[in-house]
Amino acid sequence: MRKRMMTCSCTNIHLLILLLLALCCSESATAQSANARQAREMFDRSYQMVFGPQGCTLHYDVNLVGIYKTSGSIWYKGDKSKFVEKRYLAWNNGKTHHLVDTKKKTVTVFDAQSDKRDKYSSNFTFSPDDYTYSVASVDEGYQLTLKLKPGRKGMKLIKAVIDKKTRIPISLRIKVTMFWAHINISKFRSGGISDDVFVFPRKQFVGYELIDKRGEE
C-alpha cells in the first residue's frame, strides 16, 4: 500500500520539514538491517511514530541556493498542523487551513487538503515507494540518502542527517530539478502537543482581508 502523498512549497516550507522527520526515524532500520523488506517495515512503524497521534514540534532555518532564506517553527499532530514565520503563519485543524500573510494583511482560507494552497506541490511530492535508500556515517551524524527511482516524479535526491546518539534530526538537503534546498533543524520535541495549538486565533487578525478559497477545485 502506498503511503499518503506529502507536499509543500518554497514559501510554505513547513511540510518539507515533516519529510525530514519521517526519513530520520527510518535511518536506524536501514543501518541495522540488510534486509530491505524488514527495513521498510521498520520505516513504516517509524513513519507512524512521527505522524501519529502524539505530534511533534521543531524550529527550522531554510536556505534555498542562497537566494531565499526563512526560519520558523512548526507543530504537527495527525492531520493538524501549524507554522509560524516572520511573514507567513498558518493553522490547519484538519478541516480548515488558515494562511496569514502579515505583509499583505490577508487571511486566506482553504479546505484542509486542497491543492490550491500550494502551487509548488508537484515539485515536492514524496512517496516512500518511489525511492531507493542508503545510509552512511558522516562527521555530523548518520546521513540517509534517498534517490528517486527512474520514471517516478518527485524530489530527485534527498539527504537527511541525524544525531548518532539521540536520532534527533539535524539537517536536510533536497534537490529539485537544478537547485538545492538546505534546512537546519533545532528544538525538536515529540509528543505533548495540545489540540488547542491548531485553533486559528481570529482575534489576533482583526482588520485583515478574508479570502475564502473553500470549495474550489
C-alpha positions, 0 to 999 in steps of 0.5 A: 500500500502506498503511503499518503502523498506529502507536499509543500512549497518554497514559501510554505516550507513547513511540510518539507520539514515533516519529510525530514522527520519521517526519513530520520526515524527510518535511518536506524532500520536501514543501518541495522538491517540488510534486509530491505523488506524488514527495513521498510517495515521498520520505516513504516512503524517509524513513519507512524511514530512521527505522524501519529497521534502524539505530534511533534514540534521543531524550529527550522532555518531554510536556505534555498541556493542562497537566494531565499532564506526563512526560519520558523517553527512548526507543530504537527499532530495527525492531520493538524498542523501549524507554522509560524514565520516572520511573514507567513503563519498558518493553522490547519485543524484538519478541516480548515487551513488558515494562511496569514500573510502579515505583509499583505494583511490577508487571511486566506482560507482553504479546505484542509487538503486542497491543492490550491494552497500550494502551487509548488506541490508537484515539485515536492511530492514524496512517496516512500515507494518511489525511492531507493535508500542508503545510509552512511556515517558522516562527521555530523551524524548518520546521513540517509540518502534517498534517490528517486527511482527512474520514471517516478516524479518527485524530489530527485535526491534527498539527504537527511542527517541525524544525531548518532546518539539521540536520532534527533534530526539535524539537517536536510538537503533536497534537490529539485530539478537544478537547485538545492534546498538546505534546512537546519533543524533545532528544538525538536520535541515529540509528543505533548502537543495540545489540540488547542495549538491548531485553533486559528486565533481570529482575534489576533487578525482583526482588520485583515482581508478574508479570502475564502478559497473553500470549495474550489477545485 
